[in-house]
C-alpha cells in the first residue's frame, strides 16, 4: 500500500536555489526510478528464477530413487472414502483426519450409508476436525449427489467432481491422481511453496503453479510428482525454516541462503 499524505500538513514551498540536501534527495529519487538502467538490470537478474530442464529431470530422478512408490498419508480404501478424507483434510492435517475417519468409515463407507447416518451423527463424528460443521454438510450434500446423479460412484472426471459440494480443483485432482491413477498434480500449500522456492514452477496462484508443473515435469514422473512434492514440502522444505542441510536437491534448488544445520 502506498503512503498517503497526512491531513492538515501542507507541502513546503519551493526555494529558488536548491540546496545540497535537496539535490542529493533528487539524485536518490532518480536512481530509484523504474526507468533507471541499473534497477532494470537488477530486476532482470532477479526474474531468472527457473530451473533448467536438465535440473528438473535430475530433481525428480532423485525423488524417485529415494522413494519409488510414494503414497498418500490419508487413510482410505475406496474412491469414496478417499473423497471423504480429502474433503475433511481442507485446512486440517492428514494426521487429524486419520484419527476421525476410522469411526466414520466403520459406519458409513458408501454414499447410501452416509446419508442414512444423517447430518447430526456425521457432525458428531468429525467434530475434532477444523470447520467440521460445514464439512459435515458438504459430505451429506456430495453423498446425495453421488446417489442421485452418479449411480453412487465417484466420477472419474474433474468437472463432475468439482460439481460436488465441498470439492474444488485441488480435491478433484487428488482423487483423480490417487484413486484413478491420472498424472495430475494437486497444488496445495506445500507444493505451491516448493514450486516457487526451488524455481521448479514459480507462480502467483495455485492454478498458475499447476499449469507450470504440467509443462515442466517430465511425463515419466508426473504420476508420482504430486506426492513427492507434498512430502518434500511437509518434512524437508518446511514453511518457516527449510532443512536445506538434509535436502537431497539442495544443490539444484535456487533458494538462498541455504539454512545451516542445527546446533
C-alpha positions in Angstrom: 0.0 0.0 0.0 1.4 3.4 -0.9 1.8 6.0 1.8 -0.9 8.7 1.9 -0.2 12.3 2.7 -1.1 13.4 6.3 -4.2 15.6 6.5 -3.6 19.2 7.6 0.1 19.2 6.6 0.8 21.5 3.6 3.6 20.9 1.2 6.8 23.0 1.7 7.2 26.0 -0.5 9.9 25.5 -3.2 13.1 27.5 -2.8 14.6 29.4 -5.6 18.0 27.8 -5.3 18.1 24.0 -4.3 20.5 23.3 -1.5 22.8 20.3 -1.4 20.4 18.2 0.6 17.6 18.7 -1.9 20.0 17.9 -4.7 21.1 14.7 -3.0 17.4 13.7 -2.5 16.6 14.3 -6.1 19.6 12.2 -7.2 18.5 9.3 -5.0 15.0 9.6 -6.3 16.3 9.3 -9.9 18.4 6.3 -9.0 15.4 4.5 -7.6 13.2 5.4 -10.6 11.7 2.4 -12.6 13.5 3.9 -15.6 16.9 3.6 -14.0 19.1 1.2 -16.1 20.7 -0.1 -13.0 17.4 -1.1 -11.5 16.1 -2.6 -14.7 19.2 -4.7 -15.0 18.8 -5.9 -11.3 15.2 -6.8 -11.9 16.1 -8.7 -15.0 18.6 -10.8 -13.0 16.1 -11.5 -10.2 13.5 -12.7 -12.7 15.7 -15.6 -13.8 14.5 -18.0 -11.1 13.5 -21.1 -13.0 15.3 -24.5 -13.1 16.5 -25.8 -16.4 15.0 -28.9 -18.0 18.1 -30.9 -17.0 17.9 -29.8 -13.4 14.2 -30.7 -13.2 14.8 -34.1 -14.6 17.6 -34.7 -12.1 15.4 -33.4 -9.2 12.7 -36.0 -9.9 15.2 -38.7 -10.6 16.5 -38.2 -7.1 12.9 -38.2 -5.7 12.2 -41.5 -7.4 15.4 -43.1 -6.3 14.7 -42.1 -2.7 11.0 -43.1 -2.7 10.0 -45.2 -5.8 6.3 -45.6 -4.8 5.1 -42.6 -2.7 1.6 -43.0 -1.1 -1.0 -40.6 0.3 -0.8 -40.2 4.0 -4.6 -40.1 4.2 -6.2 -43.4 5.2 -8.8 -44.7 2.8 -9.8 -47.9 1.0 -12.1 -46.9 -1.9 -12.6 -43.9 -4.1 -15.5 -42.8 -1.9 -13.6 -43.0 1.4 -10.7 -41.1 -0.3 -13.0 -38.4 -1.5 -14.4 -38.0 2.1 -10.9 -37.9 3.6 -9.7 -35.3 1.2 -12.8 -33.1 1.8 -12.1 -33.3 5.5 -8.4 -32.5 5.1 -9.0 -29.0 3.8 -7.2 -26.6 6.3 -6.5 -29.6 8.5 -3.7 -32.1 8.9 -3.8 -35.6 7.5 -3.0 -37.0 11.0 -6.0 -35.2 12.4 -8.2 -36.6 9.6 -6.9 -40.1 10.1 -7.9 -40.0 13.8 -11.5 -39.2 12.9 -12.2 -41.3 9.8 -12.0 -44.8 11.2 -15.1 -44.4 13.3 -16.9 -42.6 10.4 -15.9 -45.2 7.8 -16.9 -48.1 10.1 -20.5 -46.7 10.0 -20.6 -45.1 6.6 -18.2 -46.2 3.8 -20.7 -45.7 1.0 -22.8 -42.7 0.0 -26.0 -44.5 1.0 -24.7 -45.3 4.4 -23.5 -41.8 4.9 -27.0 -40.4 4.1 -28.6 -42.9 6.4 -26.3 -41.8 9.2 -27.6 -38.3 8.9 -26.1 -34.9 9.4 -26.2 -34.8 13.3 -24.3 -38.1 13.6 -21.8 -37.2 10.8 -21.2 -33.8 12.5 -20.5 -35.6 15.8 -18.0 -38.0 14.2 -15.9 -35.3 12.5 -16.1 -32.6 15.3 -12.4 -32.9 16.0 -11.5 -31.6 12.6 -11.4 -27.9 11.8 -14.5 -26.4 10.1 -16.3 -29.6 10.9 -19.9 -28.3 10.7 -19.5 -27.0 7.1 -17.6 -30.1 6.2 -20.3 -32.4 7.6 -22.9 -30.6 5.5 -20.7 -30.9 2.4 -20.3 -34.7 3.0 -24.1 -35.1 3.2 -24.5 -33.0 0.1 -21.9 -34.8 -2.0 -23.3 -38.2 -0.9 -26.7 -37.2 -2.1 -25.4 -36.0 -5.4 -23.5 -39.2 -5.9 -26.6 -41.3 -5.3 -28.9 -39.1 -7.4 -26.6 -38.3 -10.3 -23.7 -40.7 -10.5 -25.1 -44.1 -9.5 -23.4 -43.9 -6.1 -20.0 -43.9 -7.8 -17.3 -41.3 -7.6 -16.9 -39.8 -11.1 -13.6 -40.1 -12.9 -14.0 -36.6 -14.4 -12.7 -33.3 -12.9 -15.7 -31.2 -14.0 -18.1 -33.7 -12.4 -16.0 -33.9 -9.2 -15.9 -30.2 -8.9 -19.7 -30.0 -9.1 -19.9 -31.9 -5.8 -20.3 -29.9 -2.6 -17.0 -29.2 -0.9 -14.9 -30.3 -3.9 -12.6 -27.8 -5.6 -9.9 -28.3 -8.2 -7.3 -29.4 -5.7 -9.6 -32.0 -4.1 -10.6 -33.2 -7.6 -7.0 -33.6 -8.7 -6.1 -35.6 -5.6 -9.0 -38.0 -6.3 -8.1 -38.3 -9.9 -4.4 -38.9 -9.1 -4.7 -41.2 -6.1 -7.9 -43.1 -6.8 -7.8 -43.3 -10.6 -4.1 -43.0 -11.4 -4.3 -39.9 -13.6 -1.0 -38.0 -13.9 -2.3 -34.7 -12.5 -0.9 -32.5 -9.8 -3.0 -31.0 -7.0 -1.3 -27.9 -5.8 -1.7 -27.5 -2.0 0.3 -25.1 0.3 3.3 -27.4 0.3 3.5 -27.8 -3.5 2.9 -24.1 -4.0 5.8 -23.3 -1.7 8.2 -25.9 -3.1 7.5 -24.9 -6.7 8.2 -21.3 -6.0 11.1 -21.6 -3.6 13.1 -24.1 -5.7 12.5 -22.5 -9.0 10.6 -25.5 -10.3 7.4 -23.8 -11.4 7.1 -20.3 -10.0 3.6 -18.8 -10.0 1.4 -16.3 -8.1 -1.6 -18.6 -7.8 -2.1 -22.4 -7.3 -3.6 -22.6 -10.8 -0.6 -20.9 -12.3 1.7 -23.2 -10.5 -0.3 -26.2 -11.6 -0.1 -25.2 -15.2 3.6 -24.6 -14.8 4.2 -28.0 -13.3 2.2 -29.7 -16.1 4.5 -28.1 -18.6 7.9 -28.8 -16.9 7.6 -32.1 -15.0 8.7 -34.9 -17.3 5.9 -37.2 -18.3 7.6 -40.2 -16.8 7.5 -38.6 -13.3 4.0 -37.0 -13.4 2.1 -39.8 -11.8 4.0 -39.5 -8.5 5.1 -35.9 -8.7 2.2 -34.8 -6.6 3.3 -36.9 -3.6 7.0 -36.3 -4.0 6.5 -32.6 -3.8 4.0 -32.7 -0.9 6.2 -35.0 1.2 9.2 -32.8 0.4 7.4 -29.7 1.5 5.9 -31.3 4.6 9.1 -32.8 6.0 12.1 -31.1 4.5 11.3 -27.8 2.7 9.2 -26.5 5.6 7.5 -23.1 5.5 9.2 -21.4 8.4 12.7 -22.9 8.1 13.6 -25.3 5.3 16.0 -28.0 6.3 18.5 -27.4 3.5 21.3 -29.3 5.3 19.5 -32.6 4.7 17.8 -31.8 1.4 18.6 -34.2 -1.4 18.1 -31.4 -4.0 19.8 -28.6 -2.2 22.5 -28.2 -4.9 19.8 -27.8 -7.5 17.3 -25.7 -5.6 17.6 -21.9 -6.2 16.5 -20.9 -2.7 19.1 -18.7 -0.9 20.5 -18.5 1.6 20.5 -22.2 2.4 19.7 -22.9 6.1 22.7 -24.4 8.1 22.5 -27.5 10.3 21.1 -27.0 13.8 23.4 -26.6 16.7 
